[in-house]
Amino acid sequence: MADDYAEHLRQHDEILRGLAAMLAVQHEKNQAYDAIIQEQREMNRDVKALLQQQADFNQDVKTTLARVETLLTRMIPQGDNGRDA
């Protein structure tokens, strides 16, 4: 019976060592995942800033186009059906 108990304790100890080893590996993986997530967050912030810059640029282009259209309208006389009167 003492041998059964010792074997039982040995098996439990073996299981606990295996679980502790798996936990250590999982902890390392979790740290790597945390680093990847942080990098992704930083990239997302950079992309958001670039998208805002692009939106600002697009607005500037639209404003410039509207000004050019206004100038062209003022410079090109509009007659009846495109004919001078």
N, C-alpha and C positions, 0 to 999 in steps of 0.2 A: 504494500500500500504506500509506503514511503517512496518507492521508486515511481509509482504512478503519479504521486503528487509532485515529485521532482520533475518528471517528464512534462506534466501539465504546466508547471511554472516555466520550464524551458521553452515550451511552445508559445506561451504567452509572451515571454521575453523576446522571442524571435519575431512574433507578430508586432510587438511594440517597436522593435528596432526597424522593421520594415516600414511601419507607418511613420516613424520619425524621419527616416530617409526620404520617403515620398513627400512628407511635409516640407522638408528642407528644399527639395527640388522644386516643389510648387511655389515656395516662397521666392526662390530665385526667378522663376518664370513670372510671378506676379510683379516683382520689381522691374523686370524687363518690359512687361506690358504697361506698367505705370509710366515708364520713360517714353515708350512709344506714344502713349496717349498724350503726354505732355508735348511731345514734338508735334503731334497732329493738331493740338490746340493752337500752338504757335503758328503753324502753317495756315490754319483757318483764319487766324487774326490777320496774317499777311495777305491772304487772298481777299479777305473782306476789305482791307485798305486798298488793294489794287482795284477791286470792283468799284469802290467809291471814287477812286481817281478816274477810272474809265467813265463812270456816269457823269462826273464833272466835265471831263473832256467832251463827251457827247453833247452835253448841254451847251458848251462853248461853241461847238460846231454848228448846232442848230441855230444859235443866236447869230453867228456869223453868216450862215446861209440866209436867214431872214433879212439881214442887213443888205446882203448882196442882191437879193430879190427886190428889195425896196429900191435900191439904187438903180438897178436895171429898169425897173418900172418907170422911174423918173427920167432916165436917160433916153429910153426908146419911146418916141412918140407913138401914140395909139390913134390911128385914123380909122375911117370906116372900112371894114374888111381888109385892113392892112394897106389900104391905098392912101396916098397923101391927098389932102383936099385942095 
